[in-house]
Amino acid sequence: MTRRTAGPAGGHRVLVPELRDVMILGPREVRHLHVLRVRPGDTVRVFDGDGHEAEATVATLDDARAELHLGTALAGASETPMPLTLVVALLKGDKLAEVVRAATELGVADIRLIVTARADVREIGAQKLQRLERIAQEAAKQSRRTVIPDVHAPVTVGDLTWPGQLFVAQPGSTTRIGDVLDWAAPVTVLTGPEGGLTDAEVTALAARGAIPVTLGPRILRAETAPVALLGAIAALGR
Amino acid sequence: MTRRTAGPAGGHRVLVPELRDVMILGPREVRHLHVLRVRPGDTVRVFDGDGHEAEATVATLDDARAELHLGTALAGASETPMPLTLVVALLKGDKLAEVVRAATELGVADIRLIVTARADVREIGAQKLQRLERIAQEAAKQSRRTVIPDVHAPVTVGDLTWPGQLFVAQPGSTTRIGDVLDWAAPVTVLTGPEGGLTDAEVTALAARGAIPVTLGPRILRAETAPVALLGAIAALGR
């Protein structure tokens, strides 16, 4: 339980709807506090999933209810300078879950699913989408993010809109993302399905301002490409 | 079956012990050829797992035996300019399998396992190690590598040796791997266990020439860090 005694940078993290001077927690979060052996008087971190995080003191704690008092606000040191968005093609089986988890760790603020010409999968059920949202929430907590990424229902690649710059992983490109990415505007990255985007899809995206970038000369699985590309961005230090 | 009619850059890939003018395949590889609907007269690609690859013509093919005739040699365009090595701490469950698979796609030529101070897992059985080798072999084939990475039995981080430059993923570092990596010498990257390397371990590695590098300000799982760091290298275009 080394975390329990950690200083301001450590401490258990509790998701709250809003950061307020006095916050009342219900049975579910209270159970979580008990599992973590939090006791009255302990300091925890509260975050609202929207980029705000602060220390809070556990004023009272019983079986079904806890009262937390807001302490020092904490800067969102774990967030990118501008929002980072991942656009990813629908993938078979449980592959999207792994992508969502890793993308959340790597700083993504928004995840948009797309359907492309070569997609094996063309839709996703409401339950599966909710599961991806829960995974993003868990991963945000574990990696001490102050933002929980939204996971959006899929659109076709033609209907896709994106904030800021769009970088598309594209075999054959020689442009390095590290040479062209600019944190003065939001950053969006896009990776395709198994089998890749079609040339027509890449051309259409490029006509709308997308920049194809390299991930090396090898063939990557559709679930490896987003992690690799987001890793390249994280390795720039943000 | 679009692959079947692919040109010199495509075609089915067959692992052979050595590239020779005439190559005889046994029942196992022949079964593979039948599954792929390869027929006498077809062109396939043969590779030896050691960086050599060439086209070959299927001269004869029956139920248990095939004879292949060597064609044009193919350059190892999918390989990094100098060997890329991944050093990774032992991880729980099936996490190493996923790391080996992604690392192979991302161009690693050698995988060395280490035991560190905070390791949950301190050893790996012979069977599990063999399974990792098989996974590397499959992944190499799928991503059309001409090198199959070796997976080495674990050593302690103190006993570790490495070729060329060693880059260690280290929270708090501000050095970007893209700014310091030099393909004039072999490149080795190292990532720690869940909970990270100890300060003493990082200091000891740095004293031996290792360079700590950033993967951003967030906390990554031990199985995400190697893929992210290798992704950063792939995004440099090699």
Interface residues (C-beta under 8 A of the other chain):
Chain A: A77 S78 E98 R101 A102 E105 L106 G107 Q142 S143 R144 R145 T174 R176 I177 G178 V213 T214 L215 G216 P217 R218 I219 L220 R221 T224 V227 A228 L229 L230 G231 A232 I233 A234 A235 L236 G237 R238
Chain B: A77 S78 E98 R101 A102 E105 L106 G107 Q142 S143 R144 R145 T174 R176 I177 G178 V213 T214 L215 G216 P217 R218 I219 L220 R221 T224 V227 A228 L229 L230 G231 A232 I233 A234 A235 L236 G237 R238
